[in-house]
Amino acid sequence: MGDCYNKEALWPLRQNIMDCMSGYKGCYQRAYRCLGAAAEIMEDQRSALLTDSLSQKLAKRAHGILAREIPRHKDELPGQVKQRFLGAVSHKGVLCLYDTALAQCGRIYALSDSYGLAHELLIHLLAGAVANGYDVVACPDPMSPDRLSHLLIPQLRLGFLSLTGTQSLPAKPYRRIRLDTAADSEVLRRSRSRLRFAKKVSAALEDEAVDSLAQAKAMHDSLEAIYNPQVDFRLVEQTARNIWDEILTFEQGNA
């Protein structure tokens, strides 16, 4: 790809290019540290609420939804699971592409979830839907990818989307489940100050991470402003086409 650059024009600008990237890696490292700390705090607040009784209650609720919404296919093999991120933490903040889910699913269960409890409901729904013969899209939590945040069943046009207190759907949901109220009231009462503190600190850490990502983005934009005018994009496209042709030739030769 180096042949696509105008090296003669870029050489006098080398110091400017290096200056643009000063601190770039540090911004990402700071963002990762903040997000890691926020994820640990959120896990702590989940563990404070997640009792055996709550797990059983959410499993029972999931089985009721399965019986009502997800009938078993006769003589069908188990469905397939695809994993797709529906949300992310970016330089613009915490984002979730709810419109993407709404394009596939006309019936949406909105899961009001301030404490990260949705996973405990979704894992039962996922297992039941797959066992009943439906393909599903499992959407991990970007802050904790081993946990589910959303579940889509396009064959039924049925989706389960979790929302925190700061998020909202662009359309009215089919049904709403308030997961926050499922927690034991006595446990909530005892943990209220701890949960309030955890929410405040994790939000501050996320804000710091977003700010660091925004700084990195600004540095990258400054870098692109210098070298983009010196890139031969027609040559870039031609190089990409040549590589693609090589890949196709290799695949055909090994078919």
N, C-alpha and C positions, 0 to 999 in steps of 0.2 A: 504493500500500500504506500510505501515511501515514495514510489515513482509518481504518485498523484499530487504530491506537494511541490510548490514552487520553492525549492530550497534556497535559491539565490535571494529571493525576496524575504524569506523567513529568517535567514541567518543574521541580519542586522537586528532582528527583533527578539533574539534568543533570550536576552536578559529580561525583557518585558514578559515573555512567556513564563520564565521561571518565577518572576515576581508574582504573577497571577496565581500560581499554585502554592505560594507560601502559606502554610497552615491548612491546606486542603485536607490532607489525611487526618490532621488533628481534629477538624470539625466532625468528620465521620466517626472517629474514635470516641469523641465526647458524646455524640448522638447515641452510639451503641451502648455506652456505659449508662446513660440516662434511661434508655429504653429497657435495658436489662434490670436496672434497679426498680423501675416502675412495674415491670412484670413480676418481680419478686414481691413487691408490696401488694399487688392485686391477688397474687396467689395466697398471701397471708390472710387477706380479708375473706377469700373464698373458704379457706380452711377453717376460719372462725365460725362460719355459718353452716358448713356442710356436715351435718350429722347423719347418722344412719337413718333416722326417721325422715329427714328431708330427702335423702336419696331414694328411699322407698316411695315417698309421696310423688316424686317426679317420675319414677318408673311407672307407677300406677297411672299417672296422668298420661304418659306416653302410650301405654297400652290401650287406654280409652280412645285416644286419637287414632291409633292404628285400626282399631275395630270399626271406627266411624268413617274414617277417611281413606284408608288404604286397604281395599279388599284384596284377597289373595287371588292371583292368576291361577287358573286351573292348568295343570300339566305344564307349568312353566319352570324353566331353570332359574336359579337365583340370579338376581340382577347384578350389574356391575357398578363399581364405585369409581368415580373420577374426583380428583381433588383439584380445586381451583380457589385461589384467593379472591375474595370479593372486596376486601378492604386492604388498607395500607396506611402506614405513617409516612408522610411525604413532607417536602418543604412547604406545602400548602396547608399542612395540618393532618389530622386523622380523617381519612376519607373512607367511604363505603359506597360502592356502586349499586345502590338499591335499584336503579332503573334497569340494570342488566338482569336482575332477578325478576323484576316485574314483566320484562319482555318475554320471559319463559313461563312465568307462573301467574295466573290470574287470581288465584286464591292464596292469600298470604296470611299466615299466623304471625302476628307481631309479638315478639317475646320481650317484654319490658324487663330489662336485666341490668341493674346497677352494680351487681356484685359478681358477675361472671358465672352464674349458675346454669346458663343455657346448655352447656356441654352435657350436663347430667340428664337433661331431657332429650337432647338431640341424638346421643349415642344409641338410645333405645329405639328412637324413630328410624335411624339409619339401619340398624340391624333388622328391624321388623320389615321395612320397605324392601330391602334387598332379599330377605327370606321370602317375601311375597311375590318376587319376580320383577321388581322395578329397578331400573337404572337410576342412580342418584348422583347428585353433585354435592360433595362434602366440602364445605368452605372453612378452612382452619382460621383460628384467631391469629392475626399477624403478630400480635404481641406474645403469643404462646402457641406455636404451630401444632403442638401435640393435642390441643383442645379445639373443639368445633365451636364456631360462632353462628353458622347458618347451614341450612340443608335445603336443597332443591330437588323436587321430583317432577321433572318436566313432563313425563308421560301422563301425569295426573294434573298438570298445571297447578301444582301445589308446592308452596314454599314456606319455610320457617326461618324468619329473620329476627335476629336479636338486636335490640336497640338499648343504648345507654341513655342516661338522662339528658345528654346533649344532642342526641340523634333523633331524627324523625323520618317517617316514610313520605315519599312524594305523592302517595295515594292512600285512600282509606283502606285499612286492612280488612280481610274477611273476618278474622277473629283476633282478639287480643288476650294474651296470657300475662298476668303480672307475676313474674317469678319472684320478685322481691317479697311479695306477701306470703310466699310458700314457706319461707324460713320460719323457724320456731320463734314465736313472739318474745319468749323469755330470753333466748339467746341473742336476739336483736337488741333487746333492752340492755342487757349486760354489755354488749359489744358496741353500743351506739357511738361512744366517744372514740373508740379505737377505729371504727369504720370511717367516721367523719375525718379523723386525722389521716388515715390511709388514703382516702379519696383525694384530700387536699394535696398531700405530698406527691402522689402518683400523677396528678394533673399538672403539678409544677414541673415534675421531671419530664413529662411528655412535652410541655411547652418549651423547655430548654432544649430537648432533642429536636423539635421542629425548628427552633431558631438556629441550631447548629447546621441542620440540613439546608436551611435557607441561605446561610452564609456560604456553604459549599457550592450551592447552585449559583450564587452570584459570582463566585470565583470562576466557576466553569464557563459561565456566560461571557465573562471578560476574556477568558482564554479563547473561546470560539470567535469572539469579535476580532481577534488578532489573526488567527490562522484560517478561518473560513474563506476569506477573500482570496487566499493563496492555494485553494484546493481545486483541482480539476475534477469536478463531479461527474462529467461525462466519462472520464477515464475510470473513476470509481465504479460507475455502473457497468462499464464494459468489463472490468476486472471481475466484478461479482458474477456477471453472465458467464464468463470464461470458467470460473470456479464451479458454477452450477452445472455447466456442460460436462466438466470433468467428473463430477459426482454422478451424473446420469450415465455417463459412459462406463464408469466403474461398476455401478449397480447392474447395468445390462450385461456386462461381461461376467458377473458373478451370479446371474439369474439361472 
